[in-house]
Structures are given as C-alpha cells and as structure tokens.
Amino acid sequence: MLSKLVEALSSGDLAWQDYANCRGADADLFFPERGASTRRAKAICAECDVKAECLDFAVETGEKFGIWGGMSERERRKVRKQRQIAAQKRTG
C-alpha cells in the first residue's frame, strides 16, 4: 500500500484523497458550525498519512472553509502568509 501512496502523491493529481483518514467520515466534523469544536476533526487529521498534501491543497487553492490538513481557515491564512514571505525572500 505504501508504494501506491507514493505513486499517487508523485502523480500530482488529487489521488492523495483516496488515502485520507477523513474519507468516509462525517463531513460535519470537518465543516463545523461557527463556534463548534474542531477537536475530533483535527484528531483524525493528526494521524493522517496525507496531511501535508491536504494542507498544501487547501493553502494553494485558498480554501476558506473547514478543517484541511489539520488546520482551520485562520491557521491556514498564517501558513499562506508565511509561505508568501518565504517566497519573496527567495526571489529577493
């Protein structure tokens, strides 16, 4: 199974989603009402083999809702800003 995961991740498509721990889970956990707990969703993400790919997808596409890669939208905004600053430093 690990080789299939590596192959899926290297293909550059969304095949990583097939390996996500949240697959088949209650979507309401990952898209909670305002003020509702995100602990259960983040716990599922914490053990996920494709957490980084999920986070990258959400940051790169500007996903505004839900828990992706174990982070809320507010947390992803910080990551996005950090990545932008790092990119600016690289291009000088």
Stockholm file with secondary structure:
# STOCKHOLM 1.0

chainA/1-92         MLSKLVEALSSGDLAWQDYANCRGADADLFFPERGASTRRAKAICAECDVKAECLDFAVETGEKFGIWGGMSERERRKVRKQRQIAAQKRTG
#=GR chainA/1-92 SS CHHHHHHHHHTTSGGGGGGCTTTTSCHHHHSCCTTCCCHHHHHHHHTCTTHHHHHHHHHHHTCCSSCBTTBCHHHHHHHHHHHHHHHHHHHC
#=GC SS_cons        CHHHHHHHHHTTSGGGGGGCTTTTSCHHHHSCCTTCCCHHHHHHHHTCTTHHHHHHHHHHHTCCSSCBTTBCHHHHHHHHHHHHHHHHHHHC
//
